[in-house]
Amino acid sequence: MDWQWIRLAETTSTQEEAKRLVERDPGRKRAILAEVQRAGRGRRGNQWESPLGGLWCTLVYPLKETPDPFLNLLLGISVQRGVGSLLPKSPSLSLKWPNDLMVLGRKWGGILSEVVLTPSGPEVLMGVGLNLQISAEELRKHPQIPREATSILAEFGQSPSPEEALESILKEFEEAIQEDLTPGGRSRQRLRVASVLDTIGRRISWFDLEGNARQGEAVSLTEDGALVVETDSPGQDRQIELRSAEIRHLRDLLGDAGETEE
């Protein structure tokens, strides 16, 4: 089944557009992209205006069985590879678990997935927001965008167009899904993701379900994409698996006993 492209000049949110389409006509692979979003969606329901020059889209992917959380990481590495193949080799693009696209420690994109149920089965809506042909000056004009965020244009001096990037991403995504279904494919894909996942080997912080601040070292990924963390909290499990959390990377302060966030 080929991807159906739906191009919009402007919308509030491609994720909301995707939901309306899935309700009316489920069972199709779709790529819904807009030149401008007026109320783009982020983690914890955050909204922002998405400026011209970025890739603002939602991929609709019908599922044949139970949703697989690893699909989010497969899309992440497809974005990393798809956009990276259109750029000079340095500086390199990386991932931050579970859904951020990074370059030299700065975020330039993110993925937000949710599953919806339809009469024909579950479908996953994967929202992708990438700062591509947007200058650093233009990013600063949008107060909802964090000051530390960056763009491909700002980092490389050049950038593919949103449509060029999406075409390359979809090609990589299809290949990643097919590889994942082959014998041993999940293990190979897990290693590929881990190789560009900047979180592995880092100390991280997060809040657990009870709202307690936790810290530990991210050491690996499970087969379903959970982050394995070795904690240093006395009286608790030494090794845990995070499946949903907003994490922060920590780095040591040279010459000090403390730590700071990146």
VMD Tcl script that draws the C-alpha trace (Angstrom):
set ca {
  {0.00 0.00 0.00}
  {1.50 3.32 -1.10}
  {1.42 6.43 1.04}
  {-1.33 8.91 0.27}
  {0.05 12.45 0.52}
  {-2.29 15.17 1.70}
  {-0.84 18.68 1.41}
  {-2.30 21.62 3.31}
  {-1.25 25.26 3.12}
  {-2.30 25.86 6.71}
  {-4.01 23.98 9.53}
  {-4.35 24.08 13.28}
  {-2.72 20.66 13.71}
  {-1.93 17.84 11.27}
  {-2.64 15.43 14.15}
  {-6.24 16.68 14.39}
  {-6.58 16.53 10.60}
  {-5.38 12.92 10.74}
  {-7.95 12.01 13.38}
  {-10.77 13.40 11.26}
  {-9.61 11.47 8.20}
  {-9.22 8.22 10.13}
  {-12.74 8.54 11.53}
  {-14.21 8.98 8.03}
  {-11.99 6.63 6.04}
  {-9.73 4.27 8.04}
  {-7.24 1.73 6.73}
  {-5.01 3.94 4.58}
  {-1.35 4.89 4.98}
  {-1.33 8.66 4.89}
  {1.17 11.48 5.13}
  {-0.60 14.70 6.05}
  {1.66 17.74 5.85}
  {1.06 21.44 6.27}
  {3.20 24.44 5.35}
  {2.14 26.17 8.59}
  {0.50 24.90 11.79}
  {-1.32 27.36 14.04}
  {-1.68 25.02 17.00}
  {0.88 22.24 16.68}
  {0.90 19.64 19.44}
  {3.80 18.58 21.65}
  {4.35 16.55 24.79}
  {1.98 17.18 27.72}
  {-0.46 18.90 25.36}
  {1.81 21.87 24.68}
  {0.85 23.91 21.61}
  {2.92 26.15 19.38}
  {2.82 27.89 16.03}
  {4.94 26.01 13.50}
  {6.63 28.43 11.09}
  {7.09 28.17 7.35}
  {10.09 26.08 6.28}
  {9.68 23.12 8.63}
  {8.24 19.67 8.09}
  {4.96 19.56 10.01}
  {3.22 16.29 9.31}
  {1.37 13.31 10.71}
  {1.92 9.81 9.38}
  {-1.09 7.51 9.65}
  {-0.13 3.84 9.81}
  {-2.81 1.12 10.07}
  {-1.84 -1.78 12.33}
  {-2.62 -5.46 11.89}
  {-2.12 -6.33 15.55}
  {-1.30 -4.85 18.95}
  {0.55 -1.50 18.75}
  {4.33 -1.89 19.02}
  {6.09 0.96 20.91}
  {9.27 0.25 18.96}
  {7.59 1.71 15.87}
  {8.26 5.17 17.31}
  {12.02 4.45 17.41}
  {11.93 2.98 13.91}
  {10.48 6.27 12.72}
  {13.10 8.15 14.74}
  {16.00 6.38 13.06}
  {14.27 6.78 9.69}
  {14.17 10.55 10.24}
  {17.80 10.54 11.38}
  {18.89 8.57 8.31}
  {16.50 10.14 5.81}
  {17.43 13.73 6.57}
  {21.06 12.86 7.27}
  {21.43 11.35 3.79}
  {20.57 14.75 2.30}
  {23.23 16.62 4.29}
  {27.01 16.82 4.69}
  {28.30 14.07 6.97}
  {29.27 16.35 9.85}
  {27.97 17.30 12.35}
  {26.07 14.07 12.88}
  {22.40 13.73 13.76}
  {21.37 11.69 16.79}
  {18.33 10.64 18.82}
  {17.35 11.35 22.40}
  {15.04 8.77 23.94}
  {12.15 8.49 23.44}
  {11.27 10.90 20.63}
  {13.68 13.82 20.09}
  {15.94 14.52 17.10}
  {19.24 16.11 18.10}
  {22.33 17.67 16.57}
  {25.32 18.47 18.79}
  {23.12 18.29 21.88}
  {20.45 20.64 20.53}
  {16.93 19.63 19.53}
  {15.81 20.20 15.94}
  {12.78 17.92 15.81}
  {10.49 15.53 17.60}
  {7.97 12.73 17.18}
  {4.70 12.32 19.04}
  {2.69 9.11 18.55}
  {-0.78 8.06 19.62}
  {-3.01 5.11 18.79}
  {-6.64 5.47 17.71}
  {-9.16 2.65 17.42}
  {-11.25 2.30 14.25}
  {-13.80 -0.30 13.10}
  {-11.08 -1.84 10.91}
  {-8.48 -1.97 13.69}
  {-5.98 0.25 15.51}
  {-4.03 2.93 13.68}
  {-1.01 4.85 14.93}
  {-0.77 8.58 14.27}
  {2.85 9.71 14.32}
  {3.24 13.47 14.43}
  {6.61 14.67 13.10}
  {7.88 18.22 13.56}
  {11.27 19.14 12.07}
  {12.99 22.53 11.96}
  {14.44 22.45 8.45}
  {14.63 25.59 6.28}
  {14.25 27.92 9.24}
  {16.97 30.38 10.23}
  {18.07 30.86 13.83}
  {16.62 34.38 13.69}
  {13.22 33.04 12.61}
  {13.20 30.47 15.41}
  {13.72 33.25 17.96}
  {10.57 35.00 16.71}
  {8.44 32.17 18.08}
  {8.45 32.30 21.90}
  {6.83 28.86 22.18}
  {9.96 27.30 20.66}
  {12.62 26.74 23.36}
  {15.62 29.07 23.15}
  {18.01 26.12 22.96}
  {16.26 24.64 19.90}
  {17.99 24.73 16.54}
  {17.32 23.94 12.89}
  {19.03 22.06 10.09}
  {19.62 25.34 8.24}
  {21.17 26.95 11.30}
  {23.53 24.02 11.91}
  {24.51 23.07 8.35}
  {23.97 26.28 6.36}
  {21.65 24.33 4.06}
  {18.58 22.14 4.35}
  {16.37 19.90 2.24}
  {12.84 21.12 1.61}
  {10.06 19.63 3.75}
  {8.83 17.49 0.85}
  {12.35 16.27 -0.01}
  {12.87 15.33 3.63}
  {9.54 13.53 3.89}
  {10.14 11.51 0.73}
  {13.51 10.36 2.06}
  {12.07 9.61 5.53}
  {9.23 7.49 4.13}
  {11.66 5.46 2.04}
  {13.80 4.76 5.10}
  {10.73 4.02 7.23}
  {9.38 1.42 4.82}
  {12.78 -0.26 4.64}
  {13.09 -0.21 8.45}
  {9.67 -1.80 8.91}
  {10.40 -4.54 6.39}
  {13.80 -5.25 7.97}
  {12.19 -5.36 11.41}
  {9.90 -8.19 10.24}
  {12.71 -10.44 9.03}
  {14.32 -13.10 11.28}
  {16.63 -11.28 13.69}
  {15.46 -7.95 12.30}
  {14.36 -6.50 15.63}
  {17.73 -7.20 17.22}
  {19.55 -5.56 14.31}
  {17.26 -2.56 14.37}
  {17.64 -2.22 18.14}
  {21.42 -2.06 17.73}
  {21.10 0.52 14.96}
  {18.87 2.71 17.09}
  {21.20 2.33 20.08}
  {24.19 3.34 17.94}
  {22.71 6.81 17.32}
  {20.81 7.13 20.60}
  {22.72 9.81 22.50}
  {20.96 8.77 25.71}
  {22.78 5.43 26.02}
  {25.74 5.72 28.39}
  {24.51 8.99 29.90}
  {23.29 9.88 33.34}
  {19.69 11.00 33.15}
  {17.00 12.40 35.41}
  {13.22 11.94 35.29}
  {10.12 11.93 37.47}
  {8.49 8.59 38.29}
  {4.75 7.96 38.36}
  {4.56 9.19 41.95}
  {6.23 12.46 41.03}
  {9.56 11.59 42.67}
  {12.78 12.85 41.06}
  {14.98 9.95 39.98}
  {18.46 9.65 38.48}
  {20.48 6.86 36.92}
  {22.55 5.77 33.94}
  {20.88 4.69 30.69}
  {22.56 1.45 29.66}
  {20.53 -0.20 26.88}
  {17.23 -0.70 25.06}
  {14.80 -3.60 25.36}
  {13.25 -5.35 22.36}
  {10.14 -3.16 22.64}
  {12.09 0.09 22.92}
  {12.06 0.63 26.69}
  {15.09 2.40 28.15}
  {17.03 0.29 30.65}
  {18.38 2.45 33.47}
  {20.69 1.54 36.34}
  {19.54 3.64 39.27}
  {21.40 4.80 42.35}
  {18.35 5.07 44.62}
  {18.86 3.06 47.83}
  {16.16 0.58 48.72}
  {14.76 0.40 45.17}
  {15.29 -1.82 42.13}
  {18.82 -1.40 40.86}
  {17.77 -1.73 37.21}
  {14.48 -0.51 35.82}
  {12.84 -0.12 32.40}
  {11.36 3.21 31.37}
  {8.56 3.01 28.81}
  {7.21 6.51 29.08}
  {9.00 9.42 30.67}
  {10.34 12.86 29.86}
  {14.03 12.52 30.60}
  {16.87 15.01 30.86}
  {20.49 14.32 30.08}
  {22.91 15.18 32.89}
  {26.56 16.04 32.60}
  {29.20 16.29 35.29}
  {30.48 19.69 36.32}
  {34.25 19.66 35.94}
  {35.95 20.33 39.23}
  {32.65 20.09 41.14}
  {30.68 17.33 42.77}
  {27.40 18.45 41.28}
  {25.67 17.85 37.99}
  {23.82 20.03 35.52}
  {21.25 19.36 32.83}
  {21.77 19.49 29.09}
}
mol new
graphics top color blue
foreach p $ca { graphics top sphere $p radius 0.5 }
foreach p [lrange $ca 0 end-1] q [lrange $ca 1 end] { graphics top cylinder $p $q radius 0.2 }
display resetview
